[in-house]
Amino acid sequence: MKRIIALVSAIAIVVLGLGISFMSSLWASDWEDMFADFSETMAPANTVLEDGDVGNKIAVINIDGVIQDTGASGSGLFQAEGYNHQMTIKALKDIAEDDTYSAVLLKVDSPGGGVFESAEIHKHLMAVKDSGKTIYSSMGNMAASGGYYVSAPADQIFATDQTMTGSIGVIMQSMNYGKLAEEYGISFDTYKSGKMKDMMSANREATDEEKEYIQSMVDTMFQDFVDVVAEGRGMSEEEVRKLADGRVYLGTQAIENGLVDQNGYFDDALAALKEEVGGTPQVVEVGGESSSTLPFGVKVNSALQNLLGGGEVKMVQELIDNRQGVQPMYLYE
């Protein structure tokens, strides 16, 4: 009995120590590095949705949420729920190199996101097409801005009457609280190496030169968006620009103006794609939520999210990730 009590006590001490270490490391600047070994082993999860020919597979890729690489979503111990950029990119790379996949079905429900992340997805989707695979896109509630950007390379795009899509354009925003600070007697001392170093500063009005320069950046990224749509949809630049004033379109409008091919839900898109590839393809969801597993089968990402109250953790992470800063977005707000 004494041995059992001693063993239980030892286990309790170890658990307590791990708990204290965990809570301390959570607030440390390098807490993710502490668990780097777990993130290195993470890989896109594959879930078979429909059995079939394993040599003729359809990959379902979810683009769900804001298309942004927050870091925490793609690596580390505390993987947040929702869109996972690094997992998505890894999945697309694997599919492009795997001859057992015949096609990809994007399942998009997104208001868009970062210019860089959207372009990165597009790049790897083009690699999938270049490998001889068919791509379809099924739009859900929303596939706007970056959500449309990543859908544009698809051979067929499906949307419903209720889908909101389009919003072709770029946005950059900053907050100017200079007058508010002045009202409360707050002043800012800025030391900079060049006159443009603090452009889009939150404590002063932008100069005419800064406004012109920032607008030129937006125009360059907008041109890229127009080119992607024109190439993907077989439209002229002039045709795309007529539609690209930033507005969203309902699915029926998008079909009429050429941004979408067919009216239908995910099941309709999947049925059409299965007919396109022929045979009895296996349908596999690729790049879903992945979490490291400790001994005894404990999934640490999900378990610790629940332990800490996932909603609060996610909210704090979003506040950190979306802090003030210059970031161009293909985003419908």
N, C-alpha and C positions, 0 to 999 in steps of 0.2 A: 504494500500500500504506500509506504514511504517513497519507494522508487517511482510509483505512478504519480504521486503528488509532486515530486521533484521534477519529473519529466514535463508535467502539465505547466508547472511554474516556469520552467526553462522556455517552453514554447511561448507562453504568455509574454515573457520578457523579450523574446526575439520579435514577436508580433508588435509589441509596444514600441520597441526600438525602431523597427521598420516604419511604423506609423509616424513616429516623431521625425525620422529622417525624411520620410516622404513629404510631410507638411512643410518642413524646413526647405527642402529642395524645391518645392512648388514656387516659393517666393524668391528663390535665388535666380540670378541672371542666367545661369547655365544649367537650369534644371532639366532641359531636354537632353543635354549631353549625357546626363547621368544614366539615361536609359537608351543610349544610342544603339546598343546591341539589339534591342527589340525592333527598332524602326528598320534596321538593315535587313531583317528577316521578313518584313511585311511585303506582300505581293498581291496583285489584284485577285480578288476572290471570284471564282467561277461557279455559277449556279445553273444547273440544267433546268430549263423551263419546260422543254418538250423533248422527249426522247426521239432519236432518229439516227440517221447515218452520221457517224462521227467523222467521216471523211468529207462531209458536205455540211458544214455548220454555219449557222447564222448567229452572229454576235450582237447582243443587245447592249448598247452603251447608254447609261443614264446621264443626262446633263440636267441635273435637278438643283436649282438654286442659283445664286450669284456666281458667275464664272470668275473666280478669283483664287489665286494661290496664297492662302493665308499662312502656309507653313505648318500650322498645327493640324490642318486637315490632311496634309499629305505625309506627315512623318511624326515621329515621337510617340510617346506613350499615350498621350491624351488626345486621340484622334476625335475631332468633333464630328457630329452628324452632318449630313448634307453633302454638297458637292465637294469632291476630292480631286483637285487638279492633277497632282502627281500620279495618282492611281489611274486617272483617265488617260494621261499621256502614255504611261507604261502599258496600259491595255491596248491602245492603238498601235504602239510599236510592236507588241507581241503579235497582234492580229495581222499586221502587214507582212510579218515574216513567217507566218504559219499558213501553209498551203491547205490545211484541213478546213480553213474558213473560206466560205464562198461569198459571204455578204455581211454587211453591218447595218443594223437598224438603230438609228439614234432615237432615243426617247427624250424629247426636249421639253422641259418646263422651266424656263429661265427668263428673267428680265434682261439678261446680258451680263456684262461685267468688264473686266480689264481688257484694254486694247491688246496688251502683250499676250495674255492668256488665251484670248479668242483667236489671235493669229497663230499661236502655237498649236492649238487644236486643229485649226484649218490646215496647217502645214502637214500634220500627221494624217489627217483625213485624206489629203491629196496623195500621200505615200501609200495609203490603203488602196486608193483608186488605181494608182500606178502599178500596184501589184496584181491588178486584174479583178479586184473584188467590187461588187455592186454595193452602193450605199443608198439607203432610204432614210428619210427623216419623218418621224411622227411627232407633231406638235401638240402639246397638251393645252393647259389653261393659257400659257403665255410662252412665246418664243420670239422675244423682241430684241432689237439691237444686236448685242453679241449672240443672243440665242438664235437670231436669224443668220448672222454671220457664219456660225458653225454649221448651219443647215444648208447654206447656199451650194456647197459642192455636191449635195445629194442628187442622185439620178431621178428620184421622185420624192416630192414633199407632200405630206398629208397634214391637213388641219381640219378642225371642225367649225361649225357656224359660230361657236363661242370662243374660239381661239383668238387671242390678240397677238399679232405679229407685226413685222415691219420695224418701225422706229429706226430707220437706217440713218445713222449719224454718230457724231462724237460729242462728248461733253467734258469740259474741265471746269471745275468750280473752286473758288476759295472764299473764305469768310473774311469780311472786313469789320473788325470790332474796334477800330481806331477811335471813332466818336464816343463809343461807350466807355472806352478806357480814359479818354480825355475828361469825360463827365465825372469820373471818380478819381481824377488826379493821377492817373497812371501814365507814365511815359516810358518809351522804349529807347534804349541805346543800342545801336547796331553798328558793328565794325565789320566791314566786308572788303574783300580783295578786288571786287569789280562792281560796277554800277548795276549789273543785272543779277548779282548773286542772291539777292533776296526778293526776286520777282515773285509775284503772287503772295507777298507777305500779308499776314492777317491784320497788321496794325497800321496800314496806310493804303491810300488809293494808288492803283497802278498808273504808271506813266504811260503816255501815248506810245512811246517806243516799246514798252513792255507789252501793251495790249496788241500792238501790231505783230510783235514777234510770237506771242502765244497763239494768236489767231492763225498765223502761218503754220504753226505746228498742228493745230486742229485741222486746218485745211489739208495738210499732207496726209494725216491719218484718215480723214474723210475720203480722200481720193482712193486710198487703199481699199476702204470698205466698198466704194462704188465699183472698183475694178473686180473685187471678189464676187459681187453680185452679178455684174455683167458677164463674167466668165462662167459662173455657175449656172446662170439662168439662160445663157445664150441671148442676152439683150445688149443693146447698144448703150454706151455711156449716157447718151441723151435720154434714153428711155428710163434708165435707172434714176438719174438725177431728178426727173419729174416726180418720182415717187419718194425721193429721199430728202424730205423736209423735216424728218424727225417724227412724223405722226405714226401712230399705230393703225393697223387695219384689222378688221375682223376677218376670219378665215374665208368667208364668201367673197369679200372684197379683194383679198389677196389672190384668190383664184382668178378673179376677173382681170386683175392688173398684171398677172403673170408671175407673182412671187411664190405662188403655191400651185401644185399640180392637181391634187385631188381632195375631195371632201371625205373625211373618214377619221376614225379613232385608231388607237394603237393596234387593236385586233385586225382592223381592215388593212392597215399598212403591212402588218406581219403576214396576213394571208396573201396579199399581192406579192410580197417579196418571196415567199415560199414558192409561189407559182413561177416567179421569175427564175429562181435558181433551179427549180425542178427537183424531182425525186422526193425523198422524205427527210429533209434536213433536220439535224438536231439544233434546237434553239437554246443558246447559252447566254445568260446574263454575265457580262464580263466587267470587271473593275468595280464591283460592289464594295460595300463596307468591309474592310479587313482589319482584324485586330490581332495583336500578338497573344499567344497563349502560354500561360505559366503551367508548371506541373499541376496536376489535379484538374486540368481542363478549364482553368479560370481565364476568361477573356479579359485582359487587363484594361483595354480601352473602354469597353462598355461598362465593366464593373466599376471602374474608378469614376467614370462619368456619373453613374448612378449614385455612387458613394458621396460625391461632392455636390449632387444636385445639378444634373447636366444643364438645366436651363440657365442657372446662374453662371456656371463656368463658361458656357457658350456666349452669354451676354457680355461678360468681361472680355473674352477673347475678341469678340467683334468690336468692342470699344477700342481695344488696342490696335487691331488690324485696320480700322477705319479712322484712325487719328488724322488730324489735319495734315495735309500734304498735297503736293502736286501729283495727280495721277489721272491721266486721260482714260475715259471709260466709253465703251460701247454699251451704254446702260439706259434703259427706260425707267425713269423715276416718276 
